[in-house]
């Protein structure tokens, strides 16, 4: 018995129910036992809980809606900067930094959407938008994240889960949590992570899977160039507007500080302290108000249990599950 990710079978299957589980006609109990023997998370078939017509409705992707989400994230960022430019004071500055950090998390969430092939119906356009509009500006990479993230889905809350270190330590003592928050706010976490990204991953030409094979679509130097080019574009736009320092104040500052804090809170909300016996207990859905959606739960990412159960569903439809 061997399970593969959809991307390892065929890139076009990313976002389909093949990401949920390989087809198998064996008895459900035997199937789950085999999965547990292999230390994989037991996966639920969509048609075990939903009707076929409901599945067909939920899996529908809209290019217009997907691209609209990307435009929304950048419009909020630009609007925050514009308001500060019109009313420059400490309050509009702080508000802009916090809101932009929330939208940078939003871009990371939309990169996650792209990693599942859910932004557009065309896979090449999906990957390009995910890379250049979402991932590169926030110093990330869709292809590397896709490989990493599907391993998280395959091994949710098991010892091979690459995200386990983000949730396993919790709950922690108040002093420990305070230290983590301060490291995030003062940029220490951001600096450490970017240093490791550049010098321990992107400058290594031999970044591969555990089995020694190349990660599909991932080229470390191309990622480094993409991050550099996208951030230079952002810098030059501000420079042409006569405010080159906006790049430092309204891009790097939120990215290295409050983005890290919001990302930490997001990770805690998704998996920390959950039971992991079955599909319904290894992830958590949290209900978010408009303030929480602004900062720590953008683009319906708070419906995280639904996402783990049905990875082929675009984020806008998760609420309907």
N, C-alpha and C positions, 0 to 999 in steps of 0.2 A: 504494500500500500504506500503510495507516494502522492502527496498533494503539492501542486504548483500554484503560484499566483497566476492570475489571468495574464499579466504582462509577460510572464515567462512563456506562456503558451502562444499568445498572439497579442500584439499591442492594441489592436482594435477591440479586444475584449475587456479592456480596463473600463470600469463603470458598468459592466453587465453583471448578471447574476453569477457569472463564472468567477467573479471576485468573491462571491459569497462562499461557494463550495463547489468542488468538482462533482460532476454527476456521478451518482452511485445508486445502485438498485438494491443494495443490501438492507437488511433490517435496521431500523433506526438505532436500536439499542446497541447492536453489534458495531454499527458505523461509529457511534460516539465512543464506544470502548476502544476501537482501533485508533481513533483520533487521540484519545487520551494516552494510549500506549505510546504514540509518537510524540506526545507532548504538544499537540496542536490544540488551539481553542476549538471546542465543538461549535459548528456553525449551523444555523437554522436556514432551511430552505424557505424562500419567500412564499411558495404556494402551500406551505404548511399553516400559514396564518392569514394569508390574503387570497382573494379570488384572482383568477388570471386577468380579468378586465381591470381590476384595481392595480395590479402590477404593471400592466401596459400603460395605464394612465400615469402612474407615479414615475415611470422611467422616461417619460417624454422630456426631451431637452429642447430648449428654445435658444437659438443663437442670439436673438434680440435681448432676451432677459439676461443671458449670461454675460454678454458684452455690456449690458446696462449696469450690471453690478460692478464691473470694473470702472466704468465711467463714474458711477456714484461715489466710489471710494476716492477717486482723484478729485472729483468736484468738491467733496467735503474738505479735503486737504487744502485745495486752492482757496476755497471760501474762508477757511480759518485764517490763512495768511492774509487774504484781502481785508478781512475785518480788522486785523491788527494794523495793517498799513493805513487804514482810514482812521482808526482810533488807537494810536500807539500808547499803551500804558502797561503797567505790570500785570494787570488783571487780564487784559486781552492776550498778553504774551503767554501767561500761564495756561489760559484756556486753550490757546492755539497749540501749545506743546502737548497738552493732554489729549485733545481731540485728534491731533495728527498721529500721536502714538496709538490711539485706538484704531485709526484707519490703517496704520502700518500693520497692526495685527489683522485688520480686515484683509489687507493684501496677502498676508501670509495664509489666511483662511481661504482666500480665493485661489492661491497657489495650490492649496490642498484640494480644492475643487478641481483644478486642472490636472492634478496628479491622478485623480480618479476619472479623468476624461469627461468631465461634466460641464465645462464652460460652453463649448460649441459641439455641434454634431461632427464637424470635420476634425479629425484627430491632429492633423498638422497645424491647423489654425488654433486649435485648443492648446497644443504644446507651445506654440510661438507666443500666444497671448499670455499664457501662464508664466513663461520664462521672462519676457521682456516687460510686461506690464505689472506683474506681481512679484516674481521671485527675485530677479536681479536687483531691482531697486532696494529691497530689504535684505540684500546680501544672502541670497539663498539660491537653490537650484531645483527645478521641478523633477528632473530625472533622478538625481541622487535622493531627493526626498521621497519620490515614488517607491524606489527600491526599499528604503528604510521604513516607509509608512506601511506598505503592504505586509512587511514582516511583523509590524505591530498588530495589524489586523489578524494575521495568522496565529499569533502567539499572545493574544491579549491577556495581560496580567499573569502570564507564565514566565518562567525564568529566562526564556529566550526573547521576551518582549524587549525591543530596544528602547521603549519608553518607560520601562519599569522603574528606573531610577528617579523618574519625575514624580511618581506617585507612591512608591513603596515606603519611603521614610515617614509618610504622614499617617497619623497626626504627630506633630513635633511639639516640643516645649515652646512657650511663648518667646523666650529669649532667642531660641534658634530661628523662629519665624521672623523675629525682628531683625536679626542679622541678615537673613536672606533678603528681606524687603529693603534694608539699607544698602546692601550690595547692589541691588537692582537700581535703586533710585540714583545712587552716586556713580553709576556707570561701570562698576567693577565687573559685574556679570557680563555686560555687553562687550567690554574690552577683552576679557578672557575668552569668551566664545568666538569673537572675530579673529583673535590671534590664533586659536586652535583651528578655525576654519581655513585661514590662509596658509599657515605654516605647517599644519599637520595633515591637511587634506588636499587643498587646491594646488599647492606647490609640489605635491607628490604625484608623479606620473603613473604610479602603480596602484592607484585606488581601485580596488576590485571587490567582488563579493567574497564571502567566506570560502567558497569553493574554488576561488582563484579565477573565476570567469569575470569578464568585463561587465560592468553595470550598463544595461541597455540605454543608449542615448547620452550617457554621462561622459563628458570630457572635462577633466579638472581645469586645464588651461582655458578652455572655452568659457567655463563658468567664471573664472577669474577675470577674463576679458569682458564678459557680459556685465559683471558687477561694476567694473571700472567704467565701461562705456555708459551704462545707464546712469550711474551717479555723476559722471561728467556732464551728461545731458541736463540733469537736474541743476547742477552747479551753473552751467552756462546760461540756462534760462533765467536764473536769479541774477547772474552777472549782467545779462543784457537788459534786465529791468533796473539795473543800477543798485542792486542790493545783494552782492555776492555773499555777504555774511548770513543771509537767510538760509543758505545751505547748511551752515553749521548750526544755526539756531533752530531751524524748523524742519531739518531732516535728520542730521546726525544726532543732535541732542535728544529728541524723542526716541530715536531708534536705539540708542545706547542706554537709555534710562527707563522711562515709563513703559516703553514697548516690552522690555524685559519683565517688568513687574506684572503687566497685564497678561503676558504669556504665561508666567508662573501661576497666576490665579486661574487662568483658563485650564492649565494642565491639572491643577488640584481639583477643580470642579468636575473634570471629565472622569478621572479614574481613582483619585485618592480615597482610601477607606472603603472601597466597594467590596462586596462578596464576589467571588470569581468561580462559583460552582457551575454556572451555566450562562447561556447567551444573555439572559435578562439581568444578570447581576455582575457583569464585568465592566460596565460603563454606566454613566449617569447622565440623565437629562435634567437640566435645571431651567426653571422658568425665570425669564429675565425681563425687567422693566426697561423703559426707554434709556435710562441712564446706564444701566448695565449693558444694554445692547450697544451703546455708544462706545464703551471702553473695553469691556471684557467678553462680550458675547455677540460679535458682529456676524451678520449674514447667517443667522440661524444655526451657528455652530453649537449653541447650547442644547440642541436636540441631538445629543451625541449618542445616546443609546439607539435611537432610530437609525442613525448613520451606521453604527456598527452592525445592526441587523440587516440593513438594506443599503449597501454601499453604492448601488447603481442609481440611487435617487438623488437628483439635484437638490441643493440646499434649500431652494425656495419651496420644495414640495415636502420637506421633512415634517413640517408642522401638520400636514394632512394625514400622516401615518398614525 
